[in-house]
């Protein structure tokens, strides 16, 4: 299982003071009439009108996010090396199991693909009864018209299968504008990163398989594949490489 540490600003009070000159202290002053209260109300109304006009011209939710140079002109998965995961688990296969889903639109560019890693069974003797398959899912979404920050935070704990009370979410510091790792007990971990309008995810899944060439079916349940935490740093490293490759 993957885990990662979590990562606010404070506003200080501003003091006010009054400086009185020597001339003012020595001169008799007649009391001045107070300004009518409607001056203050009028000023506040004008300020509110200006602010409302600014919001009308530049709605907060419609401001274009900073793309930080990210581009998605083609499917990045064939060029994704996954060097760190390849060294920790197994090298990537040359072909994907499924064809990538690629969308190019004035509002959103998006791609999703699945990359299998070569089974570790190839490195083990034929007598081994169990082996583990790993695969990597990569998703890149470039939101070119609206800021995805609120949606990104709202999706914490929500996987492709929907909300799950058993899902663990922990923040990853120093990666993009915001990043967190989502893990489940069924051998799945996903690293999600947002940087400006770019949202990227790298999911790692594991499955235990029986080696039919090893003889009689085993009576045990196979290896425990639930804990993927040893590969967290490798996922982060490969995510950094992916982010770098997508910046123009």
N, C-alpha and C positions, 0 to 999 in steps of 0.2 A: 504494500500500500504506500502511496506517495504522500508525503506531508511536507509542509513548507511553512516557514514563519509568516505571520501576518505583517503591514507597515502602517498635526492638524494645526491649524494655524490659530493663533490667538490675536485678538485685537486689544491693544492697550488703551487705557483711558487717556484722554487729552485734557490737561489742566488748563485753566484760564487764569489770567491775572490782570491787574489794572495798574497803570503807571500814572501818577499825578504829578504834574509839573509844579514848580515853586510859584509861578505866576498864578496858577489856578487856586492855589491854597490861600494866597493873600488877597485875591480879588473877590468882592461880594458878587454873587451871581443870583440873578432872579430865577426862580423856578420856571422850567420850560414845561409847556403842556405836553402831556403824553400823546404819542401817536395813536390815532384811532385803531382799535383792534382789527378793523376790516382791512387795514394795510397788510397786516401779517397774513390774513386769510387770502387776500388777493395775490400776494407774493407766492404763497404755497400753491395756489391754483395755477398760476403761470408756470411754476416749476413742474407741476404735475402734468400740465398740458405739453410742455416741451419733452418730458420723459416719455409720455404716452406716444407722442409723435415719432420719437426716435425708435420706440419699440415697433410702431406700425411700419416704419420704413425698413427696419432691420429686426424682424422678429427673432427672439433668442433661439428658438428651436429650429429656425431656418438658416442660421448662419453656416456657411460652408466650413467644414472642418479642415484643419491643416493636414495635408496628405503626406508631409515629410518626405516627399520624393518617391513614394511608393507607386509602382506601375504594375499592371497585370495585362500585358499584351498577349501572353500565351500561357500555356499550362506549365507551372514551375516544377511540377513533380518529377519529370524525367531528369532535371538537373539538380534536384535535391540529393545531396550525397549521403546524408544521415551518417556521417563518419563516426560520431560519438556512440550512437546506438549500435552501429555496425560493429564497433570494437567491443562494446559491452555485451552484445547479444549474438548477432549474426549479420552478415552483410545483406544489403537490400537485393531483391531480385531485379532483373533487368526490365521486366514487364509488370504492369499492374493487373490485379485481378479484375477490376472493373474499369470501364472507360471513364475518364474524368468528366465531371460536370462543369462546363465553362460557360459563364455568362458575361457578356460585355454590353453595358447599357450606360446612357448618360448619367444615370443616378447611381448605379451600383455595378461594380465589376466583382465577380465571384467565381471561385473554382474550388472543387472538392475532389480529392482522389485518394486511393488506397494503395499503399505500397507494402507488399509482403516482404518479410525478412526470411532468408534461407533457413529451413528447419535445422535445429541443432542435431537432429537425428543423423545427419550426414557426417557428423564428427564423432559419433558414438558407435561402438561395436554393435553388430546385429543382434546380440543377446539382450540389449537394452529393451525393456518392455515399454517404457514411456519416453516420450519426447515432447518438447514444448514448441508450439508455433507462435510466432509473434508477427503482428502487422501494425503498420503505422497509417493513420488517417490524417491528412493535411487539408485544412480549409483556410482560404484567404478571401476576405471580403473587404473591398474598398468602397466606403460610403462617401461619395463625392459631393453630395448635396446637403446631408443632414448629419449632425454629430451623433455617433452611436454610443456615447458614454453612458447615458442612462440605461439604455437597453443592455449594454454589456454588464453592468452591475446587477440588473434585474435578473439576468440569466444565471447568476451564481446558484449552483446546486441543481441546475436543470440540464440533463443530458439529452441525447437524441431520443431516448425512450421516455422522456418526460421528467417531472419532479420526482425525487426519491428522497425520503427521509433518511435513508442510510448513506447518502452521498456526503462525503467530507470535502470541504473547501478550505484551502489555506492560501494566503496571499504570498506572492513572490516579489521580493523587493528588487529595485534596480533593473527592471526590465520593462521597456516601453513606458507609457503613462500609467498603466495599471496592468497587473498580471496576477493570475491565481491558478492553482492546481486543483482539479476536481478528481476525486478518486472514489472507486466503488470496490466492494469486496469480491467481485466476480472477475478479477484480473483485468481491470480497465483503469487507465489514468489519462487525463487530458490536461494539457497546459494551454491556457488561453491568455492572449496578450492583446491589449489595445494601445495603439500609438496614433493619436490624432484620429483621422477617419479610417484607419486601417485596423481590422480585427483579424487576428490569426489564431489558429488552434493546431495543436499537434497532439493527436491521441495515440496511445500505445495500448494494444490489447494482447492478451496471452490466452492460449488454449492448450490444454494437456491432451495429447493424442497417444493412443496405444499403437505400438509397433507390431503389426500383424505377422511380421516375419520372425518374431522372437519366440513363437511357440504358442502355448495355451494362453487364453486371455487371463490377465492378472485378476486376483481377487481383491486387490486394494483399489482405492479411488484415485490413485495417481498422485503426482506431486502437487504441492500447494502452490498455486499460481496467483494467490490473492494479493501478495505483497510485491508491488512494483517499485517501492521506494528506493531500492538500490540504483534505479535507472533515472532518477529525477535529474541529477546533474547532467546526464547525457542528453535528456530531453531539452533542457535549457540551452545547452551548447548547440544542439542542432537547430533549435528555434532561432538563436542569434544568427546562425549562418543563413537560415532561410530569410530572415528579415533583411539582412545585408544584401542578399542577392536580388531582392525585390525593389530596392531603392535605386533610382536612376541617378 
